[in-house]
Amino acid sequence: MATDGDRPAARLVRSSPRVAFTVGLTAVTVLGATIRARSLGAALPYTVYYDEFGIVRPASRLLARGTWDPGFYWYPSLIIYLSAALAKAMSVLGVGGIRSDARATLASPHLEVVGPPELILSARLVVWTASTALITITGLLGRRLAGRRVGLLAAVLAATMPGLVARGSIAVGDTPGATFVALALLATAHLASTERTTRWSLVAGVATGLAFTSKYTPGLVGVAPLVVLAARTDRPLAGRFRLGALVAVSAVGTVLVTMPALVIRPRVVLSALGDLNRFYGRQPTTATYWSQLRDPNEIGTVVLALAALGVVVLLAAGRSRLTTVAALAFGALLGVALLRSGFRPVRNVLPLDPLIAVAAAAGVDGAARASRRVTGLPRVATDLAAVAVVAAVSVAWLTGPVTSIIEGRDVVDTRVRARELLAEHVRAGDRVLVADELAFLPSELARLGPDVEVEVRSQTEPLGDPSRYDFIVRGHLPDHPYAWAILPADRPTVGSFGGRPASCSRRDLAPGCPSQPAPKAWHQNRVLIVVVGPPAGG
C-alpha cells in the first residue's frame, strides 16, 4: 500500500517526461534564437536583403507622417505596424531614437534610404521574435501529432533549417507568416482530438488572420481547421457549423484589425494586389519550388525524403491522421495559388518548412520503431539512432549553409566604410560632394559634423570646377555620361571600396567594372565607392 510519502515521488516520476520535454524544447529554442540573433545587425544602418524595403519604408511613412496608412500594399500591414510600434517604443525608452530625417528620406528614390535607420533593427527584431516562436510552436505541433520525442526532433530541425535561419532575422513577412501557419495547425491538431473546441477554434481563426496580414498567401491555412471540423462527425452538425463560423469570424476580425485598409481603402489594396500579380507575371521563370527545396542551402533531399516517409507515418496513425490530411489540404491550396506564376522565389513556400520539420521527425521516429520491430533491437538503441540522424542533419546544416549565411551577413556596408574614412580626413569648413546615386543615408552624412558642408547631387550632372570641393565621393554609372570621372591628376584617391575586377583602375573606372544600380534598385552592401581627396599638398 502506498504511503503519503510515496505520492510526491510518484507524481514526480509521472511528470518527469513532461518536464524533460519542456526543458529540452526551451534549450533548442534558445539555440535557434542565438543562431538567428547573430545577423540582426547585418549591414546596419542599411538593408541587407532586397525585400526589407517593403517593410521598413512603409513603417517609416507611419512614423514620419503619424498616419495609420502604410501607403504600400504589396505586403500586408501587420509586420509594418509592429515594426513601427517597436521603433517608437525603443525611442521612448531611450534605446535608439527616431531621427529627424524620417520625412526627408521618404522622398528618396533609393529603396534602402529609410528613416529612422533604427527602424531596420526594429523590423528585424519583430521577425526574429516570430522565428524564435516558430521553433517552440513546431515542437509543440510535433508533440501533439506524434509524441514528445518527435516534438523535440522537429524543434531541432526547425532551429537549424537553413531556409528558416536565413529568413529568421531579416525584415520580411515570410517568417511571421510561417509562424502563424504553424500556430493555426497546432490549433487544428487540438480541434481534431479535444473537446475544448471553442478555445482552439478561436486560436485557429486568429492565427489564420495574422498569417494573412503577415504575407497574404499563408492565410490559406484557414482551410485546415475547417477540414477538421467538417470531418468531426462525432459532434453535432450544428455545433461544427458554429465552430466553423467562429474560425471564420475571428479570422476576418483579426484581418480587419491588423489591416484596416481592407475596409477603409479596399480599391487601393486591390489595385496594389493587381500590380503585384502583374509584377510576378513579368518576371522571368525561375527554378521550380521542388528543385529549390532540394538544395541543401534550403532543406535538402535527405530531409525531404524523411518528410515524405513521415507523412506516411502520420497518415497511418489515428491520432495524427486528420490533422495531417488538413495540413496537406493547406499545402495543396498554397501550391495551386503559387504555381500560377513562373516566378517562384523559394521564400513563398516558407510556411511549409515547419510542417516538413515535423514530418521529417516523424519519419525518423517511424523508421526507428520499424527497425525495432524487425531487428528486435532494444528501444534505447533505436531511439539513440533516431536522435543521431537528426543531430547529423543539424550539424551538417550548422557547419555548412548556416555558417555561410551568417558569414555572408557579417558585412559592413561600403557606404559606412566610406563615411568612416571621410570622418578621419575632413576638417571644419571642408566641402564634400557626394553622388546621390550612392544612396547615402542623410543621417550618416550628418555624422561628419555640423562644420562640414555636404552637397548631394546626381553624378550625371556636370562636375563644374572640382576645386570647389575638398572631397568627392563617386560611384560608377556606365549608362550615363561619367562627368565626375575626369579629375585633375593632382586629386588623389583617398580610398576605394567595393568589389571590382583587377582590370579596373583605382582612378579611372573602366566600362565593365562593377556598376552602380539605377534609382529604385537595391544597391546591395558592396557598391563601388571612390573617395577623391584634396589636391596634392592642399
C-alpha positions, -999 to 999 in steps of 0.1 A, spaced: 0 0 0 14 34 -10 21 58 18 16 95 17 53 100 13 53 79 -19 28 101 -36 50 131 -44 77 108 -58 51 91 -79 39 125 -92 75 135 -99 80 103 -119 49 108 -139 57 145 -146 94 139 -154 89 132 -192 68 164 -194 95 184 -176 122 169 -197 103 179 -228 98 214 -216 135 218 -207 146 203 -240 123 225 -261 134 256 -242 171 247 -248 165 241 -285 146 274 -288 174 293 -271 199 277 -295 178 287 -326 173 322 -313 210 326 -307 219 315 -342 195 339 -357 205 368 -335 240 369 -350 226 385 -382 204 412 -365 229 439 -371 239 430 -406 250 460 -427 232 485 -404 221 512 -409 215 499 -444 193 469 -455 209 436 -462 182 420 -483 162 434 -512 127 429 -498 134 446 -465 124 479 -481 88 466 -483 86 466 -445 108 494 -434 99 521 -459 61 519 -452 69 518 -415 90 549 -419 60 566 -435 39 557 -404 65 573 -381 72 604 -403 36 613 -410 18 600 -379 -6 581 -401 -22 546 -399 -18 542 -437 15 525 -448 8 535 -484 22 503 -497 2 471 -500 23 446 -519 29 433 -484 2 432 -458 3 456 -428 9 435 -396 47 434 -396 48 471 -408 27 482 -378 46 461 -353 80 474 -366 69 510 -364 55 504 -329 87 488 -317 108 516 -331 86 542 -314 88 523 -281 126 520 -283 127 557 -289 105 565 -259 126 542 -237 158 558 -249 170 528 -269 180 544 -302 160 573 -314 136 585 -341 159 605 -363 148 638 -378 155 626 -414 124 603 -415 103 626 -436 132 636 -459 142 600 -467 107 591 -478 112 613 -508 143 594 -518 141 572 -549 165 547 -533 149 517 -516 173 514 -487 172 550 -477 148 548 -447 144 569 -417 149 564 -389 177 539 -395 169 522 -362 136 510 -379 156 483 -398 167 468 -365 132 471 -350 117 452 -380 143 425 -378 136 421 -341 99 416 -348 108 389 -374 134 373 -350 108 370 -323 84 353 -347 112 330 -359 121 321 -323 84 314 -315 82 292 -346 107 268 -331 86 263 -300 54 260 -319 69 234 -342 80 214 -312 45 216 -297 29 206 -330 52 176 -333 44 165 -298 7 169 -304 8 147 -335 34 121 -327 47 124 -291 74 142 -272 104 127 -290 90 137 -324 83 172 -310 119 177 -298 134 163 -330 111 186 -350 122 216 -330 158 208 -336 152 207 -373 133 240 -372 160 256 -352 188 247 -376 170 245 -410 189 269 -434 158 283 -450 143 293 -417 177 306 -403 183 327 -435 149 345 -430 149 345 -392 165 379 -387 157 400 -418 127 422 -423 104 401 -443 68 389 -438 75 353 -448 88 342 -414 59 356 -393 36 341 -419 51 307 -413 49 311 -376 12 318 -376 6 290 -401 23 266 -375 1 281 -348 -30 276 -368 -21 240 -375 -13 234 -338 -48 247 -330 -61 224 -358 -44 194 -342 -62 202 -309 -95 206 -327 -90 171 -342 -87 154 -308 -101 176 -280 -135 186 -266 -122 222 -259 -131 231 -294 -143 267 -288 -110 279 -274 -90 262 -302 -114 274 -329 -107 310 -318 -70 304 -318 -71 289 -353 -91 318 -366 -69 345 -350 -37 327 -362 -52 325 -397 -59 362 -398 -24 370 -386 -9 347 -412 -28 366 -439 -17 400 -427 19 388 -425 20 378 -461 -13 371 -478 -9 335 -491 -2 319 -457 -37 329 -448 -49 299 -469 -41 279 -438 -77 287 -427 -88 257 -447 -71 233 -423 -94 239 -392 -124 238 -415 -114 205 -429 -110 191 -394 -144 204 -382 -161 191 -413 -146 156 -406 -156 156 -369 -188 136 -374 -187 126 -337 -201 160 -330 -235 175 -339 -237 193 -372 -250 225 -357 -220 225 -332 -195 221 -361 -211 248 -381 -209 272 -351 -172 264 -346 -165 269 -383 -183 302 -381 -162 311 -351 -130 303 -371 -141 325 -400 -154 354 -379 -122 355 -357 -100 353 -388 -119 381 -406 -120 402 -374 -82 398 -369 -75 408 -405 -96 439 -403 -79 450 -370 -44 444 -383 -50 457 -419 -78 483 -417 -71 495 -453 -91 465 -465 -122 483 -453 -111 519 -455 -93 518 -488 -103 485 -505 -98 498 -540 -62 509 -532 -54 475 -518 -70 456 -547 -51 478 -572 -18 470 -553 -25 433 -554 -32 436 -592 1 453 -596 18 426 -576 2 399 -597 14 416 -629 49 421 -615 51 383 -609 38 377 -644 65 399 -659 94 382 -641 115 355 -658 107 319 -650 128 307 -621 136 272 -609 108 251 -595 100 252 -558 109 215 -556 144 220 -570 150 249 -547 138 229 -516 161 201 -526 191 225 -523 209 218 -490 210 255 -485 173 254 -480 163 219 -468 180 192 -489 169 159 -504 176 138 -473 153 157 -451 126 159 -478 128 121 -482 124 117 -444 95 141 -445 78 120 -473 82 89 -451 69 109 -421 37 119 -440 30 82 -445 37 75 -408 14 104 -397 -14 93 -420 -12 57 -407 -16 69 -370 -50 75 -358 -41 105 -335 -25 124 -364 -43 113 -395 -70 140 -396 -46 169 -389 -22 156 -415 -50 155 -441 -59 191 -431 -22 202 -434 -20 185 -468 -51 203 -479 -35 236 -470 -3 227 -488 -22 217 -519 -41 250 -519 -9 270 -514 7 252 -543 -23 260 -566 -20 297 -556 17 299 -561 21 278 -593 1 301 -614 33 322 -619 66 311 -634 84 334 -609 89 311 -579 111 325 -552 115 298 -526 106 321 -497 70 318 -509 68 282 -496 84 290 -462 51 282 -444 57 246 -453 91 244 -436 78 238 -400 55 211 -415 84 195 -432 104 196 -399 75 178 -381 71 152 -409 108 145 -411 110 140 -374 80 116 -376 98 98 -404 129 93 -384 109 81 -354 88 58 -375 119 43 -391 133 37 -356 102 20 -344 100 -2 -376 136 -12 -372 130 -22 -336 102 -45 -346 122 -61 -374 155 -64 -357 145 -68 -321 170 -42 -310 163 -26 -277 143 6 -277 172 27 -263 193 17 -293 168 27 -320 159 59 -301 196 69 -300 198 61 -337 169 85 -344 185 112 -324 218 106 -341 202 110 -376 186 144 -367 218 155 -349 238 147 -380 215 166 -403 215 196 -379 253 196 -376 257 194 -414 234 224 -417 252 244 -389 287 238 -402 277 243 -439 249 265 -452 240 282 -418 276 292 -413 277 306 -448 245 326 -442 259 341 -410 293 349 -426 276 364 -457 257 388 -435 286 398 -414 292 427 -436 300 464 -432 283 484 -459 308 502 -482 289 535 -475 296 531 -438 333 524 -446 334 555 -469 318 577 -442 342 565 -416 371 573 -439 358 607 -445 354 613 -408 391 606 -404 401 631 -431 377 660 -431 383 692 -412 360 720 -401 350 741 -431 356 713 -457 331 708 -486 322 673 -496 304 664 -528 285 630 -527 269 613 -556 232 609 -550 231 576 -568 252 560 -540 221 563 -517 238 575 -486 216 580 -456 213 617 -447 218 609 -411 250 591 -419 264 621 -438 253 644 -409 277 624 -387 306 641 -405 298 671 -382 280 704 -384 311 722 -395 314 701 -427 293 712 -457 280 682 -476 264 685 -510 245 656 -526 236 657 -562 234 634 -592 267 622 -607 252 626 -642 253 664 -637 284 682 -649 310 684 -621 320 720 -628 350 733 -610 362 704 -588 384 727 -568 353 739 -550 352 706 -532 377 692 -508 364 656 -511 344 640 -539 326 607 -533 316 590 -565 305 556 -580 303 542 -614 275 549 -638 283 532 -672 248 540 -686 253 578 -682 279 604 -690 306 598 -665 312 635 -658 329 630 -624 355 606 -637 376 633 -653 395 649 -624 429 667 -623 458 645 -619 467 660 -586 435 648 -570 445 616 -552 422 588 -544 419 586 -506 400 553 -506 381 529 -528 355 504 -515 336 477 -531 345 446 -551 358 451 -586 380 431 -611 417 437 -610 414 453 -645 396 483 -631 420 511 -623 417 528 -589 412 562 -605 396 558 -639 369 532 -636 366 514 -670 334 502 -685 326 467 -674 336 473 -638 310 468 -610 284 495 -617 261 515 -595 224 504 -599 198 529 -611 175 546 -586 147 523 -572 170 493 -573 186 478 -543 222 489 -541 235 459 -521 262 463 -495 293 464 -516 285 491 -540 317 506 -556 326 539 -540 357 560 -547 366 589 -523 387 616 -540 407 639 -517 421 674 -520 448 683 -545 483 670 -535 497 695 -510 463 711 -505 
